[in-house]
Amino acid sequence: MISRPVLAMFAATAALTIHTSASQAQVLPTPIELVSGLDLECFKTPGPAINQNVNLTHLNPVLVGLGLPAHQVVLRELQQTCVPVRKNNSGPSAAALPFIRYIDFACYRVDAQPLPNPVPLGLTHLNPVLANLPQHGVRLTRPAQLCVPIAKNNQMPPDNILQFARYVDLECWDTIPDQHPAFTLTLHQLNPLLANIPAHQLALGSPQRQLCVPVRKNNQAIPAAVLSTLRWIDLEKFTAAPAAVIAPVNLMLRHLNPLFVNLPQVPVVLKDATHLMVPVAKNGNLPPAD
């Protein structure tokens, strides 16, 4: 028979294990917490083509409300790898950081039909560092890229974060942009694998901009809890002028989304930082705070 003191010790050990597991589990942040802290630096990383037809459906409530239809694109060659950063020493909230640091994209050029008529949108910056920049407009014209989630060097996100990150697909649209002030930011890498990349500045002054919006691929089932947040991820992609050059970093990219998970890994070299994606809201529709 097991004595009372031993039983008590087992009970205490079990309670500690449960508490530790619960404390290590990451709770999905609110949409505004995640989106407002999501900034991604994009490096030029030319790579192989996928050459696959994909049907895309808009997820953002604003674009759904405007009636933008489902449409087909053809994924072509890899153009960019985009990785999470913080700006000017101002990073994501404690609730959002565990997720954001594992949100990485491989961005592929797409062949797609333009819209019959450009779609006007009003954009508002969400990140606190850019909050003083003015509201501004863009008009969507044609899909240019599809950015799909990846892991780097087989460094997989923790499982509960993977269940979110693997479904974040962004379609980047060419735009006719209104004027926007030039700005310069100091960027620090957030992904643990890239911690050795030194802080560096990126000057965003080119008038060329894209708008990257969340989409569903091939009617893929997305868990409701994931969809309620990712549908608010809208990122405006600003072009650096000039590009920032860093010491080369060699990476292997591994696809995370179930549709592409069996594709081979892709070697890339991070060297030329050409763009920065920053979070925006469209037509005054802010991501929910709960």
C-alpha positions in Angstrom: 0.0 0.0 0.0 1.3 3.5 -0.9 1.6 5.7 2.2 -0.2 9.0 2.5 3.0 11.1 2.2 3.9 9.4 -1.0 0.4 9.9 -2.4 0.6 13.5 -1.4 4.0 13.8 -3.2 2.5 12.2 -6.4 -0.5 14.6 -6.3 1.8 17.6 -5.9 4.0 16.5 -8.8 1.0 16.0 -11.0 -0.4 19.4 -10.1 3.0 21.0 -10.9 3.1 19.3 -14.2 -0.4 20.4 -15.1 0.4 24.0 -14.0 3.6 24.0 -16.0 2.0 22.8 -19.2 -0.8 25.3 -18.8 1.7 28.1 -18.3 3.7 27.1 -21.3 0.6 27.0 -23.6 0.1 30.1 -25.7 -3.4 31.6 -25.9 -4.2 33.1 -29.3 -4.0 36.9 -28.9 -6.9 39.2 -29.9 -7.0 40.2 -33.5 -5.9 43.7 -32.8 -3.0 42.5 -30.6 -1.7 40.2 -33.3 -2.3 42.4 -36.3 -1.0 45.7 -34.9 2.3 44.1 -34.0 2.9 42.1 -37.2 5.6 43.7 -39.3 7.6 41.7 -41.9 10.8 42.5 -43.7 11.0 41.0 -47.2 14.2 39.9 -48.8 14.8 39.2 -52.5 15.2 35.5 -52.7 14.6 34.2 -56.3 13.7 30.5 -56.4 11.9 27.8 -58.3 8.4 28.0 -59.5 5.5 25.9 -58.2 3.4 26.2 -61.5 0.2 25.2 -59.8 -3.4 26.6 -60.2 -4.9 27.8 -56.9 -8.4 29.1 -56.3 -8.5 32.0 -53.8 -11.4 33.3 -51.7 -11.2 36.6 -49.8 -11.5 36.4 -46.0 -11.3 40.0 -44.8 -14.8 41.3 -44.0 -14.3 44.5 -45.9 -13.4 42.8 -49.2 -16.1 40.2 -48.7 -18.6 43.1 -48.2 -17.4 44.7 -51.4 -18.2 41.6 -53.3 -14.7 40.8 -54.5 -15.1 37.4 -56.1 -13.2 34.1 -55.7 -10.6 33.9 -58.5 -7.9 31.7 -59.8 -4.2 32.4 -59.9 -1.2 30.4 -61.1 1.8 30.2 -58.7 5.0 30.9 -60.5 8.5 31.5 -59.2 9.6 32.4 -55.6 10.4 36.0 -55.4 10.7 37.0 -51.7 11.1 35.6 -48.2 9.5 37.8 -45.5 10.4 37.5 -41.8 9.0 39.2 -38.6 10.7 42.3 -37.2 10.1 45.0 -34.6 10.5 48.6 -35.5 12.5 51.3 -33.6 12.7 49.1 -30.4 8.9 48.9 -30.2 7.8 45.3 -30.5 4.6 43.3 -30.3 2.7 42.8 -27.1 3.6 39.9 -24.8 0.5 38.1 -25.9 1.3 38.4 -29.6 5.0 38.0 -29.7 5.1 34.1 -29.3 2.9 33.9 -32.5 4.4 36.7 -34.5 8.0 35.5 -34.2 7.0 32.3 -36.1 5.0 34.0 -38.9 7.3 33.7 -42.0 6.3 33.8 -45.6 7.6 32.6 -49.0 6.1 35.0 -51.6 5.5 33.7 -55.1 4.7 35.6 -58.2 1.3 34.8 -59.6 -0.4 35.0 -63.0 -3.9 36.4 -62.6 -6.5 38.5 -64.3 -6.8 42.2 -63.2 -10.0 43.5 -61.7 -12.4 45.0 -64.3 -12.2 48.3 -62.4 -9.8 49.3 -59.6 -11.2 49.0 -56.1 -10.6 52.0 -53.9 -9.8 51.5 -50.2 -8.9 53.9 -47.4 -6.0 52.6 -45.2 -5.1 53.4 -41.6 -1.8 52.4 -39.9 -2.3 50.1 -36.9 1.3 49.8 -35.5 1.9 52.4 -32.8 5.2 53.4 -34.4 3.4 54.6 -37.5 0.2 55.9 -35.8 1.0 59.5 -36.7 1.3 58.8 -40.4 -1.9 60.0 -42.3 -4.7 57.9 -43.5 -4.2 57.2 -47.2 -5.9 55.5 -50.2 -5.0 52.8 -52.6 -6.9 51.2 -55.5 -6.5 47.4 -56.0 -5.7 46.5 -59.6 -4.2 43.0 -60.0 -3.0 40.1 -57.9 0.8 40.1 -57.9 2.0 37.6 -55.3 0.8 34.8 -53.0 2.7 34.7 -49.7 2.5 31.3 -48.0 3.6 30.2 -44.6 7.0 28.5 -44.1 9.4 27.3 -41.5 13.1 27.9 -41.7 15.9 25.3 -41.3 13.3 22.8 -39.9 12.8 25.0 -36.9 9.1 24.3 -36.5 6.8 26.6 -34.4 5.4 25.1 -31.2 2.4 23.0 -32.1 -0.3 25.3 -30.9 1.3 28.2 -32.7 1.7 26.1 -35.8 -2.0 25.4 -35.9 -2.5 29.2 -36.5 0.6 30.1 -38.6 0.0 27.3 -41.1 -3.2 28.8 -42.4 -2.0 32.4 -42.9 -1.9 33.0 -46.7 -1.7 36.5 -48.0 -2.5 37.6 -51.6 -0.5 40.8 -52.4 -2.2 43.1 -54.9 -0.6 45.8 -57.1 -2.2 49.1 -56.3 -2.6 52.6 -57.6 -1.5 54.4 -54.5 -2.2 57.9 -53.2 0.8 59.9 -51.9 2.4 58.8 -48.6 5.2 60.4 -46.6 8.6 58.7 -46.8 9.8 57.2 -43.5 12.9 55.4 -42.1 12.8 52.7 -39.5 15.3 50.7 -37.5 14.5 46.9 -37.7 15.3 44.1 -35.3 14.7 40.5 -36.1 12.1 38.6 -34.0 12.5 35.0 -35.2 15.0 33.2 -32.9 16.8 31.7 -35.9 17.7 35.2 -37.3 18.7 36.8 -34.0 22.3 37.3 -35.2 21.2 39.6 -38.0 22.2 43.1 -36.7 19.7 45.9 -36.4 19.6 48.0 -39.6 17.7 50.8 -41.1 15.2 50.6 -44.0 14.2 53.7 -45.9 10.7 53.5 -47.2 10.2 56.2 -49.8 9.2 54.6 -53.1 5.7 55.4 -54.3 5.3 51.7 -55.3 3.1 49.8 -52.8 1.1 46.6 -52.6 -1.7 45.6 -50.3 -1.5 42.0 -48.9 -4.8 40.5 -47.8 -5.9 37.2 -46.2 -7.2 34.5 -48.5 -8.3 30.9 -48.4 -6.8 28.4 -50.9 -9.0 25.8 -52.7 -11.9 26.1 -50.2 -9.5 24.7 -47.5 -11.2 24.2 -44.1 -9.7 26.7 -41.6 -10.5 26.2 -37.9 -13.0 28.8 -36.7 -10.8 30.1 -33.9 -7.9 30.6 -36.4 -10.2 32.2 -39.0 -11.6 34.8 -36.5 -8.1 36.3 -36.2 -6.3 35.7 -39.5 -9.2 37.3 -41.5 -8.1 40.7 -40.1 -4.4 40.5 -41.2 -4.0 43.2 -43.8 -0.4 44.4 -44.6 0.6 47.2 -46.8 4.0 46.5 -48.5 6.3 49.5 -48.8 9.3 49.4 -51.2 12.7 50.3 -49.8 14.7 53.0 -51.5 17.4 51.9 -51.5 17.4 48.3 -50.5 19.3 47.4 -47.3 22.1 44.9 -47.7 23.1 42.5 -44.9 25.7 39.8 -44.5 24.2 36.7 -46.4 22.2 34.3 -44.3 21.5 30.8 -45.8 18.1 29.2 -45.1 16.1 26.2 -46.1 12.4 27.0 -46.4 9.8 24.3 -45.6 6.1 24.8 -46.4 3.6 24.7 -43.6 0.2 24.9 -45.2 -1.4 21.4 -45.7 -1.9 22.2 -49.4 1.9 22.6 -50.0 3.4 20.6 -47.2 4.7 17.9 -49.5 6.6 20.3 -51.8 10.4 20.1 -51.5 12.3 22.4 -49.3 13.8 25.5 -51.0 17.3 27.0 -50.3 17.4 30.8 -50.2 19.9 33.4 -49.2 18.8 36.5 -47.2 20.9 39.5 -48.3 18.9 42.3 -50.0 16.0 43.7 -47.9 13.7 45.3 -50.5 10.3 45.7 -48.8 8.5 46.1 -45.4 5.0 44.9 -44.7 3.2 46.9 -42.0 -0.3 46.4 -40.6 -3.3 48.5 -41.8 -7.0 48.6 -41.4 -9.3 49.1 -44.4 -12.1 51.7 -44.6 -12.0 52.3 -40.9 -12.8 48.6 -40.0 -10.4 47.9 -37.1 -9.6 44.3 -36.0 -11.7 43.4 -32.9 -10.2 43.8 -29.4 -11.7 40.6 -28.1 
